Amino acid sequence: MRVLVVQNFDSEGLGQIGAALVETGADIDLRRPYCGEMLPQDSAAHDAMVVLGGAQNALDDEICPYFPELLDLTRDFAGKDRAVLGICLGSQLVARAFGGENRIGGASEFGWHKVSLTPAATADPVLAALPENFPIFEWHDDTFVLPENAVRLAGNDVAENQAFRIGRAVYGFQFHFEADRPMVRDWSASFASLIAERHPDWSDRLDDEMARHGAAADAAGLAIARAWVATI
């Protein structure tokens, strides 16, 4: 199994997705196009693709001129029935690739927040085993309107579209299910100044929120990661 991973920002790693891929012995092909690394021309050499998050918005073609190429690649993977997973910015790009409307701003969440599954999720191979409501880590300002052919799988009061599926195995997740407690702690240190500008009390709240929500969020995230890897 060979999985293309598109990283869009420093310190945005695979987290629990990586753990689930390692369990299966997958070969991970990491590309960082924001650093000038080339994307493959098509999906022929890979069985699946993961598109990670970033501080950009999904319409930032001027800052990230590779975005249109990534959209084409996403559609190529889907057209060949190869699994795709978009996280946060990645989910917004997947939505854009299939005609969804990106909405910049107005949907800010940071920290652990609860999401709720839709009735359609009860029959979804990736989410069916999850509880109806669970906490998960969020860090985003933007949202999107679903493409016409997407199945809505999860939402909350801030972002109606927190998870969706297109076809058999193209998934977008607005929330960071890959971000377990070690990754959140690493982000809190790596992006401390950025976080402090908007959430100056985060360093004081982190340990308490992690104690209250971290274990349940980690369990949900790893279950999602393993279930998505099983679709490849």
N, C-alpha and C positions, 0 to 999 in steps of 0.2 A: 504494500500500500504506500503510495507516494502522495504526500499532501503539500500543496503550495500554500505558504503562509505569507500574506502581504501585510507588512508592518508599516504603519503610517506616521509613527511618532516615537521618539525616544522613550524608553522605559515602558512601552505598551507591549507586554509579552503575552505568551499563551496561557500562563497560569494553569488552571485546572484542565483546560483543553489539552495542553501539552502533556499533563499527567495521563489523561485518557488515551492520547495517541501513543505515548510510550508503552502503555500496557499492551497495546496491540502490535508493537514492534514496527510502527509506521516510520517511514523515511520522510523527514521534514525538510522541505526546500524553502528556506527563509529568504524573502526578497524585501529590500528596503528602497522602494522607488523614490521616496522623499530624499534619499541620499544619492540618487542618481543611478541606482541599480536597475537593470532592465527587467521588465516583466516578460514572461513567455508570450509568444505570438498567439497561442491557442492552448486548449486544455489537453492536447494529445498526450503529453508526458506525465500527466497527473491524474489521480483518481478523485481528488477533492480539493477545495480551496477554502481557506479561512482569511477573512478580511478584518483586521483589527481596528481599534479605535484611534482617536487622535484629537488634538485641540482644534483642528480645522473644521469648517462646516462642509457639508456635502456638495456645495456649489462653488467651492474655492478652486476653480480650475486655473485661475491666474497664479495662485500660490502653489498648487499641485497640478501641473500641466499633464500629468499622467492619468488624471481621473477619467477622462473620456476613454482612454485605452483600457483602463480597469473595468469600466462599465461594459465595454465590448467583450472583454474576457469573461466577465460574470455571465453574460448572456450565452457565451459559447459553452461554458461549463453546464449551464442549465439545459441548453439545447441538446447536449450529449448525455443527459441524465446523470451528470456527475454532481456529487453533493457540494453545496456551498453553504458557508456559515459567515454571516456578517454580525459584528459586535459593535454596538454604539455607533460611531461614525460609519463603521462597516455596514450596519443595518440600514442607515440612511442612504448609503451608496447603492445597496441592493434595491431598496425601494425606488431610487432614482432610475436605476438600470431598467426597471420594468414599468416605468411611467408614473410612479408615485410622485406626489407633490411634496417637495422639501419645504419645511417651514422653519426659518431661521429665528431663533430666540423665542421667548414666551413659554418655554417648557423646562424650567431649571429644576434639577434635583441633584443633591449631593449627599452621600452617606447611605446608610441602609434604610430602604423603604420597602413597604409591602406592595406586592403585585398580586393580581387575581387572574386566574385562568378563565377563559371563556368556555362555554359548553363544547365548542369544537375541539378544544384541547383534550377532552376526555378520550377521544379516539385518535389522537395524534401520537405517532410512535416515539417522539422525543419527549413529550410532556405528559403523557397519560398517567405515568406513575407518580407524578408530583402532587402534593396537596393543593387544594383549591386556592389557598392563599399562603404566601411565604415571603419572608424578607430576603432582599437581595441588594447588592451594592449598586448604586446609581451615581453617574457623574456626567451630566449632559445639560445643555441649554436648548437644543433644537429638537424638533420632532418631524413627522411626515404624515401625509395622507397615504393610505395603502394603495398600491396598484390594484387595478380592477380584478385581477385574477388571484389576488392574495387571500389567504385564510387567516383571519385575526385569531390569535391564540392567547394573548394576555394583554392586560392594561392596568392602569390605575387612574386616580383623579388628575394627575399632572399630565400624563402622556397616555392617551387612549390606546395607542398602538405600541405596546411594549414587546410583543413577539408576534411573528407571522411566518407563514410558510407559503411558498409558491411551488406548485407541482409536487413531485415526490419528496425532494430533499434539498430545496433551497430555503434556508432559514435566515431570518433577521431577528436579532435580539437587541433592543435598546438598552437593556440593563446589562451590567458587567457580571455575568455569572461565572466568568473565568477568574474573577478577583476574589481569591480566598483571603483569610486573615493575614498571612505573610505578605501577599501582594499589596493589600490595602495599607499595611504598615510601611512598606517600601515606598508606595506612592506618597504617603503622608510625609515622608522624609524628603523624597526626591523633588516633590512639587510643593514644599512647605510654604515658600513665599507666595506662590500663586494661590494656594488655598487660603492663606491668611488674609489676602486682599478681600475675599468675599465671605470667608467663614473664619473670622478671627478667633473664635472659641473652639475650633476643631481639635486642637492639640489637647485641650482640657476635656473634651467630650469623647475622644477616640477610645480610650480604654473601656469606659462605661458602655458605650454603644457596641463595641466589639464583644464585650462580655454578654450583652443582652441579645444580640442578633447574629453574631459571627458564626456560631456552630450550625445553626439552622440554615443560614445562607450558604455556608460551605457545602453542607450536605446536598442542598438543592442544586447548587452549581455543578458539583461533581456528577450528580445523577444526570443532569442535562448534557454535560460534556460526554459522558459515556454513551448516552442514548443517541446523540448526534453521530458520534464516531461509528456506531453500529449501522448507520444508514449508508456509510461509504461503500 
